[in-house]
Amino acid sequence: MKRLSLIILSILLAAGIYAQNAVQARKILDKTASIVGRKGGASANFSMSGKAGNVSGTISIKGVKFNAQTPQAIVWYDGKTLWTYMKKSQEVNVSTPTKASQLSMNPYTFINIYKSGYKLGMKNVTGGWQIHLTATNNARTIREMYITIGKNYYPKTIKMRQSNGWTTINVSNFKAKNLGDATFRFNAKDFPQAEVIDLR
């Protein structure tokens, strides 16, 4: 009986520690989300690697809007319409992305998704924390995610698992920046030679 009581006590203690851990992870993500998702916007450098290959560049974000620039392409998303300019072919594809494709294109997706549908855990790492998100429903586009966050609450690494495997995004030179809405829309005047292909 005594042994059973010890086992039950151990389980309750472990559950309590896990719950505290999840609460602390949420607090860290809340603070990070408030910095990254600031009303005026932010910018950073990034490098991304995964099954689709490797790419690096810069990204500007403001809420759900983003503008990513790489040596191969420029992407604008104003919250509704996505423009992708391929530098080599000078083509601009215009589309309305699904929620799933929005998640895979914007490395700051975690700003919103951690708030529901994920179990949270965390551990201390050198210079900050590593937060672990696990989807409570396997049908979620992002099934698992690790976010390494510095003591300044800036995201450093985002590693996410989707159906096609793991993608790792390293973030550097993060800066709070006031950005106008025009940053997130394609302007045909800036690319007079571009052929616009509307896929909507």
C-alpha positions as CSV (number, residue, x, y, z in Angstrom):
1,M,0.0,0.0,0.0
2,K,2.9,2.3,0.9
3,R,4.5,1.6,-2.4
4,L,1.3,2.4,-4.3
5,S,1.0,5.7,-2.4
6,L,4.6,6.6,-3.4
7,I,3.8,5.8,-7.1
8,I,0.6,7.9,-7.0
9,L,2.5,10.8,-5.3
10,S,5.3,10.6,-7.9
11,I,2.8,10.7,-10.7
12,L,1.0,13.7,-9.1
13,L,4.3,15.6,-8.6
14,A,5.4,14.9,-12.2
15,A,2.0,16.1,-13.5
16,G,2.4,19.3,-11.4
17,I,6.0,19.9,-12.7
18,Y,4.7,19.4,-16.3
19,A,1.9,21.8,-15.8
20,Q,4.3,24.4,-14.4
21,N,6.6,23.8,-17.3
22,A,3.8,24.4,-19.8
23,V,2.7,27.6,-18.0
24,Q,6.3,28.9,-18.1
25,A,6.6,27.9,-21.8
26,R,3.4,29.9,-22.6
27,K,4.7,33.0,-20.7
28,I,7.9,32.9,-22.7
29,L,6.0,32.5,-26.0
30,D,3.6,35.3,-25.0
31,K,6.5,37.7,-24.4
32,T,8.2,36.6,-27.6
33,A,5.0,36.9,-29.6
34,S,4.5,40.5,-28.2
35,I,8.0,41.5,-29.4
36,V,7.9,39.7,-32.8
37,G,4.2,40.6,-33.5
38,R,4.6,44.3,-32.5
39,K,2.1,46.5,-34.3
40,G,4.8,48.4,-36.3
41,G,6.5,45.3,-37.6
42,A,10.0,43.7,-37.5
43,S,12.7,42.4,-39.8
44,A,15.4,39.7,-39.6
45,N,17.9,37.7,-41.6
46,F,17.1,33.9,-42.0
47,S,18.5,30.7,-43.3
48,M,16.2,27.8,-43.9
49,S,17.1,24.1,-44.6
50,G,14.9,21.1,-45.2
51,K,13.8,18.5,-47.8
52,A,13.0,21.4,-50.2
53,G,16.6,22.5,-50.1
54,N,18.5,25.4,-48.5
55,V,17.7,29.1,-48.8
56,S,18.7,32.3,-47.0
57,G,17.6,35.9,-47.1
58,T,15.7,38.6,-45.3
59,I,12.2,38.8,-44.0
60,S,10.0,41.7,-42.9
61,I,6.8,40.9,-40.9
62,K,3.8,42.8,-39.6
63,G,1.1,40.7,-38.1
64,V,0.2,38.0,-40.7
65,K,1.8,40.1,-43.5
66,F,5.3,39.3,-44.7
67,N,7.9,40.1,-47.3
68,A,10.7,37.6,-47.9
69,Q,13.7,38.2,-50.2
70,T,16.2,35.6,-51.3
71,P,18.7,35.5,-54.2
72,Q,16.1,33.5,-56.2
73,A,12.8,35.2,-55.4
74,I,10.8,37.9,-53.6
75,V,7.6,37.1,-51.9
76,W,4.9,39.6,-50.7
77,Y,1.9,38.7,-48.7
78,D,-0.6,41.4,-47.6
79,G,-2.8,39.1,-45.5
80,K,-4.9,38.0,-48.4
81,T,-2.9,37.9,-51.7
82,L,0.5,36.3,-52.3
83,W,2.9,37.5,-55.0
84,T,5.9,35.5,-55.8
85,Y,8.5,37.1,-58.2
86,M,11.0,34.6,-59.7
87,K,14.1,36.6,-60.6
88,K,15.4,34.3,-63.2
89,S,12.2,34.0,-65.3
90,Q,10.9,37.5,-64.4
91,E,7.5,36.0,-63.7
92,V,5.2,37.0,-60.9
93,N,2.7,34.4,-59.7
94,V,-0.4,35.8,-57.9
95,S,-2.3,33.5,-55.6
96,T,-4.5,33.3,-52.6
97,P,-2.7,30.9,-50.3
98,T,-4.4,28.3,-48.1
99,K,-3.9,28.5,-44.4
100,A,-1.6,25.5,-44.6
101,S,0.7,27.1,-47.1
102,Q,0.8,30.3,-45.1
103,L,2.0,28.4,-42.2
104,S,4.9,26.9,-44.1
105,M,5.9,30.2,-45.7
106,N,6.2,32.4,-42.7
107,P,8.8,31.4,-40.1
108,Y,7.0,33.4,-37.5
109,T,3.9,31.2,-37.7
110,F,4.4,30.2,-34.1
111,I,3.3,33.7,-33.0
112,N,-0.3,32.5,-33.2
113,I,-0.4,28.7,-33.4
114,Y,1.0,27.9,-30.0
115,K,-2.2,29.5,-28.4
116,S,-4.4,26.5,-29.2
117,G,-4.1,22.8,-30.3
118,Y,-0.6,22.2,-29.0
119,K,0.9,20.8,-25.8
120,L,3.8,22.9,-24.5
121,G,7.0,22.0,-22.8
122,M,10.4,23.7,-22.3
123,K,13.9,23.3,-21.1
124,N,16.7,25.8,-20.3
125,V,19.5,25.9,-22.9
126,T,22.6,28.1,-23.1
127,G,21.5,31.7,-23.4
128,G,17.8,31.1,-23.2
129,W,15.1,28.4,-23.6
130,Q,13.9,25.7,-26.0
131,I,10.1,25.5,-26.2
132,H,8.6,22.2,-27.6
133,L,5.2,22.3,-29.2
134,T,3.4,19.0,-30.0
135,A,0.1,19.0,-31.9
136,T,-2.9,17.5,-30.0
137,N,-4.3,16.5,-33.4
138,N,-2.1,14.8,-36.0
139,A,-4.1,16.4,-38.8
140,R,-2.4,19.7,-38.0
141,T,-0.1,21.0,-40.7
142,I,2.7,21.6,-38.2
143,R,2.8,18.5,-36.1
144,E,5.7,19.4,-33.9
145,M,7.9,22.4,-33.4
146,Y,11.0,23.4,-31.4
147,I,11.6,27.2,-30.8
148,T,14.9,28.3,-29.3
149,I,14.4,31.7,-27.7
150,G,17.2,34.0,-26.3
151,K,17.0,35.7,-22.9
152,N,16.1,38.9,-24.8
153,Y,13.0,37.0,-26.0
154,Y,14.1,37.1,-29.6
155,P,13.6,33.8,-31.6
156,K,16.9,32.2,-32.6
157,T,16.0,28.9,-34.2
158,I,12.6,27.4,-35.3
159,K,12.5,23.8,-36.2
160,M,9.1,22.4,-37.5
161,R,7.9,19.0,-38.5
162,Q,5.3,18.7,-41.3
163,S,4.2,15.8,-43.4
164,N,7.3,16.2,-45.6
165,G,9.8,16.1,-42.7
166,W,11.7,18.7,-40.7
167,T,12.5,22.3,-41.7
168,T,15.0,24.3,-39.7
169,I,15.1,28.1,-39.7
170,N,17.9,30.1,-38.1
171,V,17.1,33.7,-37.4
172,S,19.6,36.5,-36.9
173,N,19.8,40.3,-36.8
174,F,16.2,40.6,-35.5
175,K,15.1,44.2,-35.3
176,A,11.9,46.0,-34.3
177,K,11.0,48.2,-37.3
178,N,8.1,50.4,-38.3
179,L,7.0,49.1,-41.7
180,G,4.3,50.6,-44.1
181,D,1.7,48.3,-45.7
182,A,3.2,48.9,-49.1
183,T,6.2,46.7,-48.0
184,F,3.8,43.7,-48.2
185,R,2.4,44.3,-51.7
186,F,3.9,43.8,-55.2
187,N,4.2,47.0,-57.1
188,A,4.3,46.4,-60.9
189,K,6.1,49.8,-61.4
190,D,9.1,48.4,-59.7
191,F,9.3,45.4,-62.1
192,P,8.3,46.7,-65.5
193,Q,9.7,43.7,-67.3
194,A,7.8,41.1,-65.2
195,E,5.1,38.9,-66.6
196,V,2.2,38.7,-64.1
197,I,0.5,35.3,-64.0
198,D,-2.8,35.3,-62.0
199,L,-3.4,31.9,-60.5
200,R,-6.4,32.9,-58.3
